[in-house]
Amino acid sequence: MNRIAEYYACTQRNVLGIFVVIATKSFHTLISLLILTTLAFSISSAYAGEPDWGQVPATTVKTFYPGVASWDFMTGKDHGTGGNVVKKLEKACADCHVAKDGSYDIKSDKIISGELKKVASGDPLEPEPLAGMPGFKDVSVQAAYDAENIYLRIQWPGSGASASKEEADRVSIQISDKIKSFNLYGCFITCHDNETGMPENRGEEKKLYGYFAADKPQDKLDDFLSKGQFIDLWGAYFVGNEVTSEDEYILESRHEDKNDLTATGSFEGGKYTVVITRKLSTGDKGDIGLKDGKAFSAGISVHDNKNKGRKHYTAFPVTIGLSAGGEITAKKF
């Protein structure tokens, strides 16, 4: 009997030992799987948030100093024969002002110095000259996207002088995909002679607004918004080396929106670099939805050397395509 009891006790110990070995191996396998899953998620997240910009082509967008050139200027006698062309939406800015070799006939060096006068009135296109500042700045633009987000990387030469929000060096990007005049003339359709900082402003606070939305009743503004007929405004500004994003939209005025943007950036070697990230579709009524296979128009402006308000560099609108035709092709990851 004792031998039988010893046999069963020994067998029980062996079986338990086998279960312990199996359980230990299963535990180690589970831990390994968890580690691999975590690493894969981390790598995926890092990749999604930081495209390999070395694989993304860069496009140079020429920005120029416009002085007090506004929508009123664009459609008026001071624009010479161009006024009626713009009123009728017959040609884009670039059709008249950019040659086949890419050169511009805009005399922005003379605008920023206060030398250039308006054709009809004879008033200066810049009544407050900016001494020592160039008329043009080349801006490098890279665009990328994945299943969730779009990423824009903007670089431009700057002073690094930005030290406060009120005088922050910044980049602003207006985007739209359903307004013909914006496709042709970009940011100019939101700039007017009666806005704050412009010569005809009489001291009232007047923000950017679309000429097509001025003085419209609320039900019409709601209709514009529901149909996506507005301008989405993205911004990123520097205070020292800290970068902050701003998310707004423009209709009859400039409106703050839920901030769906993130921005990172730096100033190094005389150059600002900003990366703006946003979901392709946020669901917010004040955001233009972006889709694979579609393109949108963008107007890019930069502020430098603590200049603010209207004293900025702007560009003719460019088309950014997401697997679609455009002057800038967004790289798909």
Secondary structure, 3 states (H helix, E strand, C coil): CHHHHHHHHHHHHHHHHHHHHHHHHHHHHHHHHHHHHHHHHHHHHHHHHCCCHHHCCCEEEEEECCCCCCHHHHCCHHHCCHHHHHHCCCCCHHHHHECCCCCECCCHHHHHCCCCECCCCCCECCCCCCCCCCCEEEEEEEEEECCCEEEEEEEEECCCCCCCHHHCCEEEEEEECCCHHHHHHHHHHHCCCCCCCCCCCCCCCCCCCCHHHCCCCHHHHHHHHHCCCCEEEEEEEEECCEEEEEEEEECCCEEECCCCEEEEEEEECCEEEEEEEEECCCCCCCCCCCCCCCEEEEEEEEECCCCCCCCCEECCCEEEEECCCCCEEEEEC
